[in-house]
Amino acid sequence: MIYSEKVMDHFQNPRNVGVIPDADGVGQVGNPVCGDMMTFYIKVKDNRLTDIKFQTFGCGAAIAVSSMVSEMAMGKTLEEALAITNDKVAEELDGLPKNKLHCSNLGADALHKAIEDYQAKTKPGAKETAAGTPAAAPEGQEEESCRCPYCEGPLEGMEDVCACHHCDIDLIECPECGKYTNKAEEACVSCGARIAK
């Protein structure tokens, strides 16, 4: 497996490693297939990311991706940081081997979750309508449920159970949030709700 010089540099000399104890937002994602786990911590001032730290448990590519995502997002507005995509991360690293592309998914997703956490904390009730019922899903969110929550690959299956052939895991729809999660897990990867066996 051949890594680019940028991947090796960010793996051997990762930037922004650590924890922000009083973080404004925290986002954590993981892939149960490969075991990678990423946690991003952010500080926000005037709608701009003023500090980013991360902790990553995983392979060299996962560490390099986390380091690159933190550099790409530092100093950006929240909207600019949310526009960082998995493809952009891989491109900035001068490419990743095909079997490591899922790492770029995790990095961008962890950053996005940290920003979403911050937004949820600063805008109470934003996820609910005035009547107290959950707000309608944003346009295009329906499409998200047709993709694997671990690798973003397309899902195939029928009714309640689907399978991701890339991850080789069976998925089930969470009764709480409606997103797919690993059938073998006890809790939903998206919302943390317990999954009945």
C-alpha positions, -999 to +999 in steps of 0.1 A: +000+000+000+015+033-011+007+065+007+014+100-006+041+122+010+013+144+025-004+114+041+030+103+056+037+138+069+003+142+086+006+106+100+041+111+114+036+148+124-001+152+131-014+187+137-039+198+164-039+165+184-055+167+218-087+176+237-104+209+244-119+204+279-144+233+275-151+226+238-181+244+222-189+213+202-178+177+202-183+152+174-174+115+174-177+089+147-164+054+143-163+025+119-170-009+136-155-028+107-120-014+107-121-001+143-112+035+135-127+061+160-124+099+156-134+126+180-132+163+171-134+192+196-141+228+184-141+263+198-162+289+180-162+327+181-182+349+159-193+320+137-157+310+131-136+280+142-109+294+165-095+261+177-098+225+167-084+194+184-089+157+176-082+123+191-081+094+167-078+057+174-070+040+141-046+034+112-021+059+098-046+070+072-072+078+098-047+099+118-035+117+086-071+124+076-079+138+111-049+161+110-057+173+075-094+180+083-083+200+114-060+221+092-085+226+064-112+238+089-091+260+112-102+296+110-131+289+086-167+299+092-190+272+102-206+272+067-171+269+051-162+240+074-195+222+067-186+224+030-155+202+036-163+169+019-147+135+021-135+140-015-119+173-007-100+157+022-087+128+001-077+153-026-058+175-002-039+145+009-030+138-027-052+107-027-057+077-004-056+040-013-091+028-023-094+006+008-086+036+030-111+061+015-136+054+043-111+072+066-118+105+048-155+099+054-149+096+091-128+128+093-153+151+076-182+135+094-166+139+129-160+176+121-196+181+109-209+164+140-189+187+162-204+217+144-239+203+146-233+197+184-223+234+188-253+245+167-277+224+188-263+238+220-265+274+209-300+272+193-323+255+218-354+242+202-340+245+167-347+208+160-383+211+171-413+230+158-434+253+179-458+223+186-429+204+201-428+177+174-396+170+154-391+194+125-394+180+090-362+165+076-342+190+055-343+185+018-321+156+007-320+139+041-342+111+029-313+102+006-290+099+036-309+069+050-302+050+018-265+051+025-244+032+050-237+053+081-202+038+084-188+041+049-215+060+030-218+032+004-252+025-012-274+001+007-292-029-007-320-048+010-357-052+017-380-035+042-365-036+077-331-051+071-305-038+046-269-047+040-238-027+031-217-049+009-187-026+013-186-030+051-201-065+050-225-057+078-263-061+082-281-029+090-315-022+106-336+009+107-335+027+141-370+030+155-361+064+171-343+084+143-351+063+112-315+060+102-297+027+096-274+012+122-255-020+127-280-048+135-255-064+159-250-033+180-270-025+211-274+012+203-280+033+172-248+048+158-266+080+149-288+088+179-277+063+206-312+048+211-312+012+223-319-014+195-344-041+205-331-076+196 
